[in-house]
Amino acid sequence: MILCIDIGNTNIVLGLFENKKLIKTFRIRTDTSKTFDEYGIMFLELFKYNHLDYHNLEGIIYSSVVPSLDQIMDKVSLNYFGKKALAVGPGIKSIVNIKIENPKELGADLLVGAVGAIMKYGSKVLIIDMGTAITFSYVNEKNEYLGGSIMPGIHVSYSGLFQKASKLEDVAFDDCKNVLGKDTKTCILSGMIYGSTSLIEGMIDRYTASFGALKVIITGGESAIISKYIDKKYNVIYDDNLLLDGLLALYEKNS
């Protein structure tokens, strides 16, 4: 079994692969205050609760956008699983040729997403990852990562709105049946859903205008809902496990 770990600003997603098949996923809250012992015990409990034998682990790989957790994850891997974790970062071998001005600046999650997209869907692809930030990554037909766009995620944007506008109440991110809101709550929800969808569609239009026809893959915690509202003419593929599959591909290439 291979344990793949995607450490994001909001959540940590763990994927367990056996014979290249994803057999189990876990999602826990990212907490920089936890020690490596706390994370280690938590991971072991997840294995135990799901009747999984961690002794069968062959290796561990992780990508992280939270530098303070990198050393913690290294210790968890060594002290609780007896494995030296492979960290996605500078020097790792991949199928992607990074063509931005400073390749070392590329986030590990963006590289992993690009690898996963190419492995599963082929070249010339736009990857949209909706999490704490909404990121767009463009990879051309030569598997060259040319760059992208970054903007605040939906929760980040609206948490700022609620903090600045005292009369607006926090609204849960959920499905919205009608673009026309009838009260404050449904007006905000309409903006969350239809406004964010229009943003995504508009960015796809701009990338298509610049680079021609391309495949569009959407992933990340907030994409499960938004993907349902994107016009079908865009042929957007929703893939919840894109980064986990990318991590497995990188593990196999570097182990």
C-alpha positions as CSV (number, residue, x, y, z in Angstrom):
1,M,0.0,0.0,0.0
2,I,1.1,3.6,-0.7
3,L,-0.1,6.5,1.5
4,C,-0.5,9.8,-0.4
5,I,-1.0,12.9,1.6
6,D,-2.1,16.3,0.3
7,I,-1.5,19.0,2.9
8,G,-3.6,22.1,2.2
9,N,-4.3,25.3,4.1
10,T,-7.7,24.1,5.2
11,N,-7.7,20.3,5.0
12,I,-5.3,17.4,4.9
13,V,-6.4,14.7,2.5
14,L,-5.0,11.2,2.8
15,G,-5.4,8.6,0.1
16,L,-4.4,4.9,0.5
17,F,-3.6,3.0,-2.7
18,E,-3.3,-0.7,-3.2
19,N,-2.2,-2.1,-6.6
20,K,-2.6,1.4,-8.0
21,K,-6.3,1.5,-6.9
22,L,-7.5,4.1,-4.4
23,I,-9.1,2.1,-1.7
24,K,-9.7,4.7,1.0
25,T,-9.6,8.4,1.6
26,F,-9.6,10.5,4.7
27,R,-10.0,14.3,5.2
28,I,-8.9,16.0,8.4
29,R,-8.6,19.7,9.4
30,T,-5.2,21.3,8.9
31,D,-4.0,22.3,12.4
32,T,-0.5,23.8,12.7
33,S,-0.7,23.7,16.5
34,K,-0.7,19.9,16.6
35,T,2.5,18.0,17.3
36,F,3.8,15.1,15.2
37,D,2.7,12.8,18.0
38,E,-0.8,14.1,17.8
39,Y,-0.9,13.6,14.0
40,G,0.8,10.3,14.3
41,I,-1.8,8.9,16.7
42,M,-4.6,10.4,14.6
43,F,-3.3,8.6,11.5
44,L,-2.9,5.3,13.3
45,E,-6.5,5.6,14.7
46,L,-7.8,6.2,11.1
47,F,-6.1,3.0,10.0
48,K,-7.3,1.0,13.1
49,Y,-10.9,2.3,12.8
50,N,-11.1,1.3,9.1
51,H,-9.5,-2.2,9.8
52,L,-6.4,-1.3,7.7
53,D,-3.0,-2.7,8.7
54,Y,-0.4,0.1,8.5
55,H,2.4,-2.6,8.5
56,N,1.5,-3.2,4.9
57,L,2.6,0.3,3.9
58,E,5.3,0.3,1.2
59,G,5.9,4.0,1.1
60,I,4.6,7.5,1.8
61,I,4.5,10.6,-0.3
62,Y,3.2,14.1,0.5
63,S,2.8,17.5,-1.0
64,S,2.4,20.5,1.2
65,V,1.5,24.2,1.0
66,V,2.0,24.6,4.8
67,P,5.8,24.6,5.4
68,S,5.4,24.3,9.2
69,L,3.9,20.9,8.7
70,D,6.6,19.5,6.5
71,Q,9.0,18.5,9.3
72,I,6.0,17.2,11.3
73,M,5.0,14.9,8.4
74,D,8.5,13.7,8.1
75,K,8.6,12.7,11.7
76,V,5.2,11.1,11.6
77,S,6.3,8.9,8.7
78,L,9.5,7.8,10.4
79,N,8.3,7.5,13.9
80,Y,4.9,6.0,13.4
81,F,5.2,4.1,10.1
82,G,8.9,3.4,9.9
83,K,9.1,5.0,6.4
84,K,11.1,8.0,5.0
85,A,8.4,10.1,3.3
86,L,9.0,11.4,-0.2
87,A,8.2,15.1,-0.2
88,V,7.1,16.9,-3.4
89,G,9.5,19.7,-4.0
90,P,12.5,21.0,-6.0
91,G,14.4,18.1,-7.6
92,I,11.6,15.7,-7.8
93,K,11.3,13.9,-11.1
94,S,8.0,14.4,-13.0
95,I,6.5,14.4,-16.5
96,V,5.9,18.1,-16.3
97,N,8.5,20.6,-17.7
98,I,8.1,23.8,-15.6
99,K,8.4,26.9,-17.8
100,I,7.5,29.7,-15.3
101,E,10.1,32.4,-14.5
102,N,11.1,30.8,-11.2
103,P,10.3,27.1,-11.2
104,K,11.1,26.9,-7.4
105,E,8.1,29.1,-6.7
106,L,5.6,26.6,-8.1
107,G,3.4,25.2,-5.3
108,A,3.7,21.5,-4.7
109,D,-0.1,21.2,-5.1
110,L,0.0,22.8,-8.5
111,L,2.7,20.4,-9.8
112,V,0.8,17.4,-8.4
113,G,-2.4,18.5,-10.0
114,A,-0.7,19.0,-13.3
115,V,0.9,15.5,-13.1
116,G,-2.5,14.0,-12.2
117,A,-4.2,15.7,-15.1
118,I,-1.7,14.7,-17.7
119,M,-1.6,11.1,-16.5
120,K,-5.4,10.8,-16.5
121,Y,-6.6,13.1,-19.3
122,G,-3.6,13.9,-21.6
123,S,-1.8,17.1,-22.5
124,K,-3.1,20.7,-23.2
125,V,-5.2,21.0,-20.1
126,L,-6.4,23.7,-17.7
127,I,-6.6,22.5,-14.1
128,I,-8.9,24.5,-11.7
129,D,-8.3,23.7,-8.0
130,M,-11.0,25.3,-5.7
131,G,-9.8,25.4,-2.1
132,T,-8.6,28.1,0.2
133,A,-7.5,29.7,-3.1
134,I,-8.9,29.2,-6.6
135,T,-6.0,28.3,-8.9
136,F,-5.8,27.9,-12.6
137,S,-2.9,26.0,-14.1
138,Y,-2.2,25.7,-17.8
139,V,-0.2,22.8,-19.3
140,N,0.4,22.8,-23.1
141,E,0.6,19.9,-25.6
142,K,4.3,19.5,-24.8
143,N,3.6,18.9,-21.1
144,E,5.0,22.3,-20.3
145,Y,3.6,24.1,-17.3
146,L,3.3,27.7,-18.6
147,G,1.7,29.4,-15.6
148,G,-1.8,30.2,-14.4
149,S,-3.9,32.4,-12.2
150,I,-4.6,32.7,-8.4
151,M,-7.6,34.2,-6.7
152,P,-9.2,34.0,-3.2
153,G,-11.4,30.9,-2.6
154,I,-15.1,31.3,-2.0
155,H,-14.9,30.8,1.8
156,V,-12.0,33.2,2.0
157,S,-13.8,35.9,0.0
158,Y,-17.1,35.7,1.9
159,S,-15.5,35.4,5.3
160,G,-13.9,38.8,4.6
161,L,-17.3,40.1,3.5
162,F,-19.0,39.0,6.7
163,Q,-16.3,40.5,8.8
164,K,-16.6,43.9,7.1
165,A,-20.4,44.1,6.7
166,S,-21.8,43.7,10.2
167,K,-25.4,43.3,9.0
168,L,-24.6,40.3,6.8
169,E,-24.8,36.9,8.5
170,D,-22.6,34.0,7.7
171,V,-24.2,31.6,5.2
172,A,-23.4,27.9,4.7
173,F,-22.0,27.0,1.3
174,D,-24.7,24.9,-0.3
175,D,-26.8,24.3,-3.5
176,C,-28.8,27.3,-4.7
177,K,-32.0,26.7,-6.8
178,N,-32.5,30.2,-8.1
179,V,-30.2,33.1,-9.1
180,L,-32.8,35.5,-7.7
181,G,-32.4,35.7,-3.9
182,K,-35.5,36.6,-1.9
183,D,-33.8,37.5,1.4
184,T,-30.3,38.2,2.6
185,K,-29.3,34.6,3.0
186,T,-30.4,33.5,-0.4
187,C,-29.0,36.6,-2.0
188,I,-25.6,35.8,-0.5
189,L,-25.9,32.1,-1.5
190,S,-26.8,33.2,-5.1
191,G,-23.6,35.3,-5.2
192,M,-21.5,32.4,-3.9
193,I,-22.8,29.9,-6.4
194,Y,-23.7,31.8,-9.5
195,G,-21.1,34.5,-9.1
196,S,-18.4,31.9,-8.6
197,T,-19.6,29.8,-11.5
198,S,-19.6,32.9,-13.8
199,L,-16.0,33.6,-12.7
200,I,-14.9,30.1,-13.5
201,E,-16.7,30.2,-16.9
202,G,-15.2,33.6,-17.7
203,M,-11.7,32.4,-17.0
204,I,-12.2,29.3,-19.1
205,D,-13.3,31.6,-22.0
206,R,-10.2,33.7,-21.6
207,Y,-7.8,30.7,-21.5
208,T,-9.5,29.2,-24.5
209,A,-9.2,32.5,-26.3
210,S,-5.5,32.6,-25.6
211,F,-4.6,29.0,-26.2
212,G,-7.4,27.4,-28.2
213,A,-9.4,24.3,-27.4
214,L,-8.3,22.5,-24.2
215,K,-9.4,20.0,-21.6
216,V,-10.7,21.5,-18.3
217,I,-10.4,19.6,-15.1
218,I,-11.9,20.9,-11.8
219,T,-11.0,19.7,-8.4
220,G,-10.7,20.8,-4.7
221,G,-13.1,21.0,-1.8
222,E,-15.4,23.7,-3.2
223,S,-15.6,22.2,-6.7
224,A,-18.1,19.5,-5.8
225,I,-20.9,22.0,-5.7
226,I,-19.7,24.5,-8.3
227,S,-19.0,21.9,-10.9
228,K,-22.8,21.1,-11.1
229,Y,-23.6,24.7,-12.2
230,I,-21.0,25.1,-14.9
231,D,-22.5,25.2,-18.4
232,K,-22.2,21.8,-20.0
233,K,-20.8,23.4,-23.2
234,Y,-17.5,23.7,-21.3
235,N,-17.2,19.9,-20.9
236,V,-15.6,20.4,-17.5
237,I,-14.5,17.2,-15.8
238,Y,-14.9,17.0,-12.1
239,D,-12.2,14.9,-10.4
240,D,-12.2,14.9,-6.6
241,N,-9.1,12.6,-6.4
242,L,-6.9,14.4,-9.0
243,L,-4.1,15.3,-6.5
244,L,-4.0,11.9,-4.9
245,D,-3.6,10.3,-8.3
246,G,-0.9,12.8,-9.1
247,L,0.9,11.9,-5.9
248,L,0.8,8.2,-6.7
249,A,2.3,8.9,-10.2
250,L,5.1,11.0,-8.6
251,Y,5.8,8.3,-6.1
252,E,6.1,5.6,-8.7
253,K,8.4,7.8,-10.8
254,N,10.7,8.6,-7.9
255,S,10.8,5.4,-5.9
